Amino acid sequence: MTLPSVTRAPLRAGRDESGASEIIRRLETQVATVVRGKPEVIRQAVVCLLARGHMLIEDVPGVGKTTLAQALARSLGLAFQRIQFTSDLLPSDILGISVFRQTQQEFEFIPGPIFSNVVLADEINRTSPKTQSALLEAMSERQVSVDRVRHSLPEPFVVIATQNPLEYVGTFPLPESQLDRFMMSLRLGYPPREEEKILLLMGGVQDKLAKLEATVTRDEVLELQRSVERVRVADKIADYLLELARETRSSKEFLLGISTRAVQNFLRAAQAMALCEGRDCVVPDDLQRLAGPVLSHRVVLKGGATTLEGCREAVKGIVRRVAVPV
């Protein structure tokens, strides 16, 4: 099975490419001032943004999940809302409600916090499945339906969700349908020793985070997202991606392989990675770098091993087994 060749016009050489690289460098440099020692995680977050995807940041408490989300949002110059997910949160607290105005004798829709460009869903696995599902339509179709009326969400629109590992008390595991809406899952881990020492001596990053100003405009974000769509994909690269996908579906390690949506997300993320690297075409290394973040939260291992780390290791094994096109 082979995807058709991408026929979109290639990126124009010269000022367009250098301009994109400068905007991306500016964004990553600013985020790195508060998220220290994690350049690859920052690059993956920017890739997800440019590929029009949503990201899930999973790690233990206190390693900077919320800091990364806030730093990215503050640097973008877009409308931002933070939703603290708790066990008593209702879908209407996210989507909004219709209020009856007696003077006009009609209902008026009051938009909820989901009507923002960047939505931070903090500790998303601490709310009930009913409330979690309120995000499904917004994340997949960029619209919400309230009282049988559809409301479009602003562009660009990205959900940045954080969650703590499932073994912690008071959490609800996200269902596969919800996980599949996230383009990428990121893990921060602990900072390198020297960076952690700097954070220790400077007393944290909250003051610096509060002073961050927008370094990228809305129009620049939209133009970068359009540029991603113009990155070329050769037939051999498409075949390589499909072979990786087939391996997750046929390998005896997995109970559930990746979906068609995941395949499409994988390709779009690879195009965004190529743009960030200053190239106008996807290479195998783009897919290899992104296989873990894009695929690991979408597969289910046999034998009851469901940790994200275990899935990442299994995905790495697939990348090692599948032959790279030449």
C-alpha positions as a LaTeX table, in Angstrom:
\begin{tabular}{lrrr}
\hline
Residue & $x$ (\AA) & $y$ (\AA) & $z$ (\AA) \\
\hline
Met1 & 0.00 & 0.00 & 0.00 \\
Thr2 & 1.46 & 3.36 & $-1.01$ \\
Leu3 & 0.27 & 6.84 & $-0.27$ \\
Pro4 & $-0.03$ & 9.10 & $-3.31$ \\
Ser5 & 2.78 & 11.54 & $-3.89$ \\
Val6 & 2.34 & 14.93 & $-2.26$ \\
Thr7 & 1.63 & 17.41 & $-5.02$ \\
Arg8 & 1.50 & 20.60 & $-2.99$ \\
Ala9 & 3.78 & 23.38 & $-4.11$ \\
Pro10 & 7.18 & 23.11 & $-2.41$ \\
Leu11 & 8.45 & 25.74 & $-0.03$ \\
Arg12 & 10.00 & 28.68 & $-1.77$ \\
Ala13 & 13.71 & 28.97 & $-1.22$ \\
Gly14 & 15.31 & 32.05 & 0.25 \\
Arg15 & 13.46 & 34.46 & 2.51 \\
Asp16 & 10.51 & 32.13 & 3.29 \\
Glu17 & 12.69 & 29.31 & 4.64 \\
Ser18 & 15.02 & 31.59 & 6.56 \\
Gly19 & 12.04 & 33.49 & 7.93 \\
Ala20 & 10.44 & 30.28 & 9.22 \\
Ser21 & 13.72 & 29.20 & 10.82 \\
Glu22 & 14.09 & 32.55 & 12.54 \\
Ile23 & 10.56 & 32.45 & 13.99 \\
Ile24 & 11.03 & 28.88 & 15.24 \\
Arg25 & 14.44 & 29.71 & 16.75 \\
Arg26 & 12.96 & 32.75 & 18.50 \\
Leu27 & 10.13 & 30.70 & 19.99 \\
Glu28 & 12.32 & 27.83 & 21.16 \\
Thr29 & 14.92 & 30.17 & 22.67 \\
Gln30 & 12.34 & 31.96 & 24.78 \\
Val31 & 10.70 & 28.76 & 26.05 \\
Ala32 & 14.17 & 27.41 & 26.93 \\
Thr33 & 14.72 & 30.29 & 29.37 \\
Val34 & 12.23 & 28.69 & 31.77 \\
Val35 & 12.25 & 25.03 & 30.66 \\
Arg36 & 15.94 & 24.42 & 31.16 \\
Gly37 & 17.96 & 21.50 & 29.82 \\
Lys38 & 15.17 & 20.08 & 27.64 \\
Pro39 & 15.81 & 21.24 & 24.03 \\
Glu40 & 14.42 & 18.07 & 22.43 \\
Val41 & 11.15 & 18.25 & 24.40 \\
Ile42 & 10.78 & 21.92 & 23.43 \\
Arg43 & 11.38 & 21.01 & 19.78 \\
Gln44 & 8.74 & 18.29 & 19.95 \\
Ala45 & 6.23 & 20.72 & 21.48 \\
Val46 & 6.87 & 23.25 & 18.69 \\
Val47 & 6.55 & 20.49 & 16.07 \\
Cys48 & 3.17 & 19.52 & 17.52 \\
Leu49 & 1.98 & 23.13 & 17.43 \\
Leu50 & 3.04 & 23.66 & 13.81 \\
Ala51 & 1.44 & 20.36 & 12.77 \\
Arg52 & $-1.92$ & 21.55 & 14.18 \\
Gly53 & $-1.83$ & 18.82 & 16.81 \\
His54 & $-2.63$ & 18.54 & 20.49 \\
Met55 & $-0.09$ & 17.39 & 23.06 \\
Leu56 & $-0.27$ & 15.33 & 26.24 \\
Ile57 & 2.51 & 15.91 & 28.77 \\
Glu58 & 2.75 & 13.01 & 31.23 \\
Asp59 & 5.21 & 12.85 & 34.10 \\
Val60 & 5.53 & 12.86 & 37.87 \\
Pro61 & 4.57 & 16.04 & 39.75 \\
Gly62 & 7.01 & 18.92 & 39.94 \\
Val63 & 9.18 & 18.44 & 36.84 \\
Gly64 & 7.77 & 21.33 & 34.79 \\
Lys65 & 4.75 & 20.04 & 32.85 \\
Thr66 & 2.62 & 23.10 & 33.53 \\
Thr67 & 5.63 & 25.39 & 33.14 \\
Leu68 & 6.25 & 24.10 & 29.60 \\
Ala69 & 2.60 & 24.58 & 28.65 \\
Gln70 & 2.44 & 28.10 & 30.10 \\
Ala71 & 5.78 & 29.17 & 28.58 \\
Leu72 & 4.65 & 28.03 & 25.13 \\
Ala73 & 1.29 & 29.77 & 25.47 \\
Arg74 & 2.78 & 33.04 & 26.74 \\
Ser75 & 5.30 & 33.09 & 23.88 \\
Leu76 & 2.66 & 32.76 & 21.17 \\
Gly77 & 0.64 & 35.94 & 21.62 \\
Leu78 & $-2.63$ & 34.01 & 21.45 \\
Ala79 & $-5.73$ & 33.83 & 23.64 \\
Phe80 & $-4.93$ & 31.46 & 26.51 \\
Gln81 & $-7.08$ & 29.71 & 29.10 \\
Arg82 & $-6.11$ & 27.28 & 31.84 \\
Ile83 & $-8.63$ & 24.71 & 33.06 \\
Gln84 & $-7.80$ & 22.95 & 36.32 \\
Phe85 & $-9.40$ & 19.53 & 36.00 \\
Thr86 & $-10.95$ & 18.20 & 39.22 \\
Ser87 & $-13.34$ & 15.39 & 40.08 \\
Asp88 & $-16.35$ & 17.76 & 40.26 \\
Leu89 & $-15.72$ & 19.58 & 36.94 \\
Leu90 & $-18.68$ & 19.44 & 34.54 \\
Pro91 & $-18.71$ & 19.48 & 30.70 \\
Ser92 & $-20.51$ & 22.85 & 30.79 \\
Asp93 & $-17.59$ & 24.28 & 32.78 \\
Ile94 & $-15.46$ & 23.66 & 29.70 \\
Leu95 & $-17.81$ & 24.19 & 26.76 \\
Gly96 & $-20.09$ & 26.92 & 28.07 \\
Ile97 & $-23.82$ & 27.20 & 28.74 \\
Ser98 & $-26.97$ & 28.73 & 27.25 \\
Val99 & $-28.62$ & 31.34 & 29.47 \\
Phe100 & $-32.20$ & 32.54 & 29.00 \\
Arg101 & $-32.40$ & 36.34 & 28.69 \\
Gln102 & $-35.85$ & 37.32 & 29.85 \\
Thr103 & $-35.74$ & 40.78 & 28.30 \\
Gln104 & $-35.03$ & 39.35 & 24.82 \\
Gln105 & $-37.08$ & 36.21 & 25.44 \\
Glu106 & $-34.30$ & 34.05 & 23.96 \\
Phe107 & $-31.32$ & 31.96 & 24.97 \\
Glu108 & $-27.81$ & 33.38 & 24.75 \\
Phe109 & $-24.76$ & 31.13 & 24.55 \\
Ile110 & $-21.98$ & 31.99 & 27.03 \\
Pro111 & $-18.73$ & 30.47 & 25.69 \\
Gly112 & $-16.59$ & 28.45 & 28.07 \\
Pro113 & $-12.78$ & 28.46 & 28.35 \\
Ile114 & $-12.46$ & 26.03 & 25.42 \\
Phe115 & $-12.99$ & 29.04 & 23.11 \\
Ser116 & $-9.34$ & 30.07 & 23.21 \\
Asn117 & $-6.37$ & 29.52 & 20.93 \\
Val118 & $-4.32$ & 27.68 & 23.56 \\
Val119 & $-6.14$ & 25.63 & 26.21 \\
Leu120 & $-4.16$ & 24.16 & 29.09 \\
Ala121 & $-6.03$ & 21.14 & 30.44 \\
Asp122 & $-4.12$ & 20.76 & 33.69 \\
Glu123 & $-4.18$ & 17.28 & 35.26 \\
Ile124 & $-6.74$ & 16.05 & 32.76 \\
Asn125 & $-6.87$ & 12.57 & 34.29 \\
Arg126 & $-8.25$ & 13.91 & 37.58 \\
Thr127 & $-11.73$ & 14.48 & 36.17 \\
Ser128 & $-14.46$ & 12.00 & 35.27 \\
Pro129 & $-14.70$ & 10.29 & 31.86 \\
Lys130 & $-17.90$ & 12.26 & 31.15 \\
Thr131 & $-16.03$ & 15.54 & 31.46 \\
Gln132 & $-12.98$ & 14.23 & 29.60 \\
Ser133 & $-15.21$ & 13.34 & 26.66 \\
Ala134 & $-16.33$ & 16.97 & 26.37 \\
Leu135 & $-13.01$ & 17.63 & 24.63 \\
Leu136 & $-13.39$ & 14.95 & 21.93 \\
Glu137 & $-15.33$ & 17.00 & 19.37 \\
Ala138 & $-13.25$ & 20.11 & 20.03 \\
Met139 & $-9.95$ & 18.28 & 19.49 \\
Ser140 & $-10.95$ & 16.36 & 16.37 \\
Glu141 & $-13.27$ & 18.80 & 14.57 \\
Arg142 & $-12.32$ & 22.16 & 16.15 \\
Gln143 & $-15.92$ & 22.87 & 17.04 \\
Val144 & $-18.29$ & 22.14 & 19.91 \\
Ser145 & $-22.00$ & 21.35 & 19.96 \\
Val146 & $-24.16$ & 22.83 & 22.73 \\
Asp147 & $-27.94$ & 22.49 & 22.72 \\
Arg148 & $-27.78$ & 21.12 & 19.15 \\
Val149 & $-25.97$ & 24.22 & 17.90 \\
Arg150 & $-22.42$ & 23.98 & 16.56 \\
His151 & $-19.89$ & 26.64 & 17.50 \\
Ser152 & $-16.56$ & 26.94 & 15.68 \\
Leu153 & $-13.37$ & 27.33 & 17.70 \\
Pro154 & $-10.74$ & 29.98 & 16.90 \\
Glu155 & $-7.69$ & 29.29 & 14.75 \\
Pro156 & $-5.12$ & 28.25 & 15.64 \\
Phe157 & $-6.44$ & 25.92 & 18.33 \\
Val158 & $-4.33$ & 23.61 & 20.46 \\
Val159 & $-5.00$ & 21.65 & 23.64 \\
Ile160 & $-2.01$ & 21.11 & 25.92 \\
Ala161 & $-2.97$ & 18.53 & 28.54 \\
Thr162 & $-0.92$ & 17.43 & 31.52 \\
Gln163 & $-1.38$ & 14.36 & 33.66 \\
Asn164 & 0.35 & 12.48 & 36.43 \\
Pro165 & 1.05 & 8.73 & 36.17 \\
Leu166 & $-2.01$ & 6.54 & 36.65 \\
Glu167 & $-0.75$ & 4.85 & 39.81 \\
Tyr168 & $-1.41$ & 8.06 & 41.75 \\
Val169 & $-4.62$ & 8.20 & 43.80 \\
Gly170 & $-7.68$ & 9.98 & 42.43 \\
Thr171 & $-7.07$ & 9.64 & 38.69 \\
Phe172 & $-9.17$ & 8.32 & 35.79 \\
Pro173 & $-7.28$ & 6.72 & 32.88 \\
Leu174 & $-7.93$ & 8.37 & 29.52 \\
Pro175 & $-9.74$ & 6.03 & 27.08 \\
Glu176 & $-8.10$ & 5.06 & 23.79 \\
Ser177 & $-10.49$ & 7.31 & 21.84 \\
Gln178 & $-9.32$ & 10.31 & 23.87 \\
Leu179 & $-5.62$ & 9.40 & 23.67 \\
Asp180 & $-5.85$ & 9.07 & 19.89 \\
Arg181 & $-6.86$ & 12.76 & 19.63 \\
Phe182 & $-3.45$ & 13.76 & 20.97 \\
Met183 & $-0.85$ & 14.02 & 18.24 \\
Met184 & 2.05 & 13.63 & 20.64 \\
Ser185 & 2.79 & 12.51 & 24.19 \\
Leu186 & 5.77 & 14.16 & 25.83 \\
Arg187 & 7.83 & 13.33 & 28.90 \\
Leu188 & 10.06 & 15.90 & 30.57 \\
Gly189 & 11.95 & 13.85 & 33.12 \\
Tyr190 & 14.27 & 15.41 & 35.66 \\
Pro191 & 16.59 & 18.20 & 34.50 \\
Pro192 & 20.34 & 17.63 & 34.14 \\
Arg193 & 22.29 & 18.17 & 37.37 \\
Glu194 & 23.82 & 21.52 & 36.35 \\
Glu195 & 20.49 & 22.90 & 35.14 \\
Glu196 & 18.77 & 21.76 & 38.34 \\
Lys197 & 21.50 & 23.53 & 40.33 \\
Ile198 & 20.79 & 26.75 & 38.42 \\
Leu199 & 17.07 & 26.38 & 39.13 \\
Leu200 & 17.86 & 25.76 & 42.79 \\
Leu201 & 20.02 & 28.87 & 43.17 \\
Met202 & 17.67 & 31.15 & 41.24 \\
Gly203 & 14.70 & 30.09 & 43.36 \\
Gly204 & 12.62 & 28.63 & 40.53 \\
Val205 & 11.27 & 30.15 & 37.33 \\
Gln206 & 7.91 & 31.59 & 38.35 \\
Asp207 & 9.08 & 35.22 & 38.24 \\
Lys208 & 10.72 & 34.74 & 34.86 \\
Leu209 & 7.66 & 32.88 & 33.56 \\
Ala210 & 5.37 & 35.74 & 34.59 \\
Lys211 & 7.51 & 38.20 & 32.64 \\
Leu212 & 7.50 & 36.28 & 29.35 \\
Glu213 & 6.10 & 38.29 & 26.46 \\
Ala214 & 4.75 & 37.16 & 23.11 \\
Thr215 & 7.57 & 36.54 & 20.66 \\
Val216 & 5.48 & 35.01 & 17.84 \\
Thr217 & 2.29 & 36.52 & 16.43 \\
Arg218 & $-0.92$ & 34.73 & 15.47 \\
Asp219 & $-0.31$ & 35.40 & 11.76 \\
Glu220 & 3.19 & 33.93 & 12.01 \\
Val221 & 1.83 & 30.77 & 13.64 \\
Leu222 & $-0.80$ & 30.36 & 10.90 \\
Glu223 & 1.80 & 30.91 & 8.16 \\
Leu224 & 4.13 & 28.32 & 9.71 \\
Gln225 & 1.26 & 25.83 & 9.85 \\
Arg226 & 0.55 & 26.43 & 6.16 \\
Ser227 & 4.26 & 26.00 & 5.40 \\
Val228 & 4.19 & 22.56 & 7.03 \\
Glu229 & 1.62 & 21.41 & 4.47 \\
Arg230 & 4.01 & 22.35 & 1.65 \\
Val231 & 6.86 & 20.14 & 2.88 \\
Arg232 & 7.45 & 17.39 & 0.32 \\
Val233 & 7.00 & 13.68 & 1.10 \\
Ala234 & 8.53 & 11.08 & $-1.26$ \\
Asp235 & 6.81 & 7.77 & $-2.00$ \\
Lys236 & 9.60 & 5.87 & $-0.24$ \\
Ile237 & 9.08 & 7.89 & 2.92 \\
Ala238 & 5.31 & 7.25 & 2.81 \\
Asp239 & 5.96 & 3.51 & 2.35 \\
Tyr240 & 8.39 & 3.55 & 5.29 \\
Leu241 & 5.79 & 5.22 & 7.50 \\
Leu242 & 3.14 & 2.68 & 6.49 \\
Glu243 & 5.52 & $-0.18$ & 7.22 \\
Leu244 & 6.08 & 1.16 & 10.73 \\
Ala245 & 2.31 & 1.38 & 11.17 \\
Arg246 & 1.79 & $-2.16$ & 9.85 \\
Glu247 & 4.34 & $-3.49$ & 12.30 \\
Thr248 & 2.37 & $-2.13$ & 15.27 \\
Arg249 & $-0.74$ & $-3.86$ & 13.95 \\
Ser250 & 0.82 & $-7.23$ & 13.17 \\
Ser251 & 3.46 & $-7.60$ & 15.90 \\
Lys252 & 2.70 & $-10.09$ & 18.67 \\
Glu253 & 3.82 & $-7.50$ & 21.22 \\
Phe254 & 0.76 & $-5.33$ & 20.68 \\
Leu255 & $-2.87$ & $-5.87$ & 21.54 \\
Leu256 & $-3.79$ & $-2.67$ & 19.68 \\
Gly257 & $-1.84$ & $-1.01$ & 16.87 \\
Ile258 & $-2.05$ & 2.57 & 15.65 \\
Ser259 & $-5.08$ & 3.99 & 13.86 \\
Thr260 & $-5.42$ & 5.68 & 10.50 \\
Arg261 & $-5.65$ & 9.00 & 12.33 \\
Ala262 & $-2.29$ & 8.19 & 13.94 \\
Val263 & $-0.74$ & 7.54 & 10.51 \\
Gln264 & $-1.93$ & 10.92 & 9.29 \\
Asn265 & $-0.67$ & 12.63 & 12.45 \\
Phe266 & 2.70 & 10.88 & 12.07 \\
Leu267 & 3.15 & 12.23 & 8.57 \\
Arg268 & 2.11 & 15.77 & 9.48 \\
Ala269 & 4.44 & 15.79 & 12.50 \\
Ala270 & 7.32 & 14.62 & 10.30 \\
Gln271 & 6.62 & 17.48 & 7.88 \\
Ala272 & 6.72 & 19.93 & 10.80 \\
Met273 & 10.00 & 18.44 & 12.04 \\
Ala274 & 11.51 & 18.88 & 8.57 \\
Leu275 & 10.43 & 22.53 & 8.56 \\
Cys276 & 11.98 & 23.06 & 12.01 \\
Glu277 & 15.21 & 21.54 & 10.72 \\
Gly278 & 15.23 & 23.93 & 7.75 \\
Arg279 & 14.41 & 21.31 & 5.10 \\
Asp280 & 11.68 & 21.26 & 2.45 \\
Cys281 & 11.34 & 17.44 & 2.46 \\
Val282 & 10.86 & 14.67 & 5.02 \\
Val283 & 13.71 & 12.23 & 5.67 \\
Pro284 & 13.65 & 8.90 & 7.61 \\
Asp285 & 15.31 & 10.52 & 10.62 \\
Asp286 & 12.24 & 12.74 & 11.08 \\
Leu287 & 10.04 & 9.66 & 11.48 \\
Gln288 & 12.52 & 7.92 & 13.75 \\
Arg289 & 12.79 & 10.93 & 16.09 \\
Leu290 & 9.01 & 11.23 & 16.32 \\
Ala291 & 7.99 & 7.57 & 16.51 \\
Gly292 & 8.06 & 7.51 & 20.32 \\
Pro293 & 6.15 & 10.75 & 20.97 \\
Val294 & 3.56 & 10.15 & 18.23 \\
Leu295 & 2.91 & 6.41 & 18.58 \\
Ser296 & 3.62 & 5.30 & 22.15 \\
His297 & 0.39 & 6.57 & 23.74 \\
Arg298 & $-1.71$ & 5.00 & 20.96 \\
Val299 & $-0.57$ & 1.38 & 21.22 \\
Val300 & $-1.60$ & $-1.19$ & 23.82 \\
Leu301 & 0.84 & $-3.90$ & 24.81 \\
Lys302 & $-0.15$ & $-7.49$ & 25.54 \\
Gly303 & 0.36 & $-8.91$ & 29.00 \\
Gly304 & $-1.04$ & $-5.96$ & 30.93 \\
Ala305 & 2.00 & $-3.67$ & 30.56 \\
Thr306 & 0.36 & $-0.31$ & 29.93 \\
Thr307 & 2.96 & 2.19 & 31.10 \\
Leu308 & 3.97 & 4.87 & 28.64 \\
Glu309 & 7.62 & 3.97 & 29.15 \\
Gly310 & 6.96 & 0.34 & 28.25 \\
Cys311 & 5.13 & 1.39 & 25.09 \\
Arg312 & 7.99 & 3.72 & 24.14 \\
Glu313 & 10.49 & 0.87 & 24.40 \\
Ala314 & 8.29 & $-1.36$ & 22.23 \\
Val315 & 7.99 & 1.39 & 19.61 \\
Lys316 & 11.78 & 1.82 & 19.63 \\
Gly317 & 12.07 & $-1.90$ & 18.89 \\
Ile318 & 9.84 & $-1.49$ & 15.85 \\
Val319 & 11.97 & 1.40 & 14.56 \\
Arg320 & 15.06 & $-0.80$ & 14.89 \\
Arg321 & 13.43 & $-3.73$ & 13.05 \\
Val322 & 11.90 & $-1.93$ & 10.07 \\
Ala323 & 14.37 & $-1.36$ & 7.22 \\
Val324 & 15.14 & 2.25 & 6.37 \\
Pro325 & 14.55 & 3.20 & 2.70 \\
Val326 & 17.60 & 4.10 & 0.65 \\
\hline
\end{tabular}
